[in-house]
Amino acid sequence: MIKICCTLFAFLSLSIVTIAQSTDAAAVKKAFDNYKSAILNDKGEDAVTYVDSRTLKYYDHILEAAKHVDSSKLNSLPLIDKITILTFRHRASKEEITSMDGKGLFIYAIKNGMVGKNSVANNTIGEVTIDKDFAKGQLVVRGNAVPMYFHFYKEQANWKLDLTSLFPIANMTFKKMIEDSGEEENEFLLNLLEMMTGTKPGPEIWEAMK
């Protein structure tokens, strides 16, 4: 009888864990779908509710850098940081930047199309792996699974997307684009900003705000 009870308890425990993980996996996919919808519709206030504290901390860091970093320091930063700072300095006014916090900066980026819609438009989340309050979901592009994963963390009982987990791949992608262009890094970035906005960047985007 004891063996039967132990076996039944183990089976029930496994079933409960499986159901919980299945529920979490569905919640992870839903979080990504909600984030995707917000990006595609330029809804910054909605999008920010689906990103995690690591992402918002990163935008706090970018905001401070956009205010205080000069050209020599800027050129030593990771490429994704450099691109993001130059983009904010080019597109937002000094008054806008100095009045924001990191969360506001993220919302501004979404509302002003600074987060490319093509980064999510044809993408979904496939297989999800759960480990306590961490999850990773495999990227599926146009129905095809690729060897790339979005990271999620459960914060205040909700699964949220960690955009910073994508930065190493983003850095490699930009480096390859620059290499293929045959241009110097800064020349490529300035041309990219002009192509994105229709306005030629001025020298002030390399300067710290005073």
PyMOL commands that set and color helices and strands:
alter all, ss='L'
color gray80, all
select helices_A, chain A and resi 2-40+44-50+53-68+71-74+79-91+94-98+102-111+117-119+163-181+185-197+203-206
alter helices_A, ss='H'
color red, helices_A
select strands_A, chain A and resi 123-131+134-141+144-155+158-162
alter strands_A, ss='S'
color yellow, strands_A
deselect
rebuild
show_as cartoon
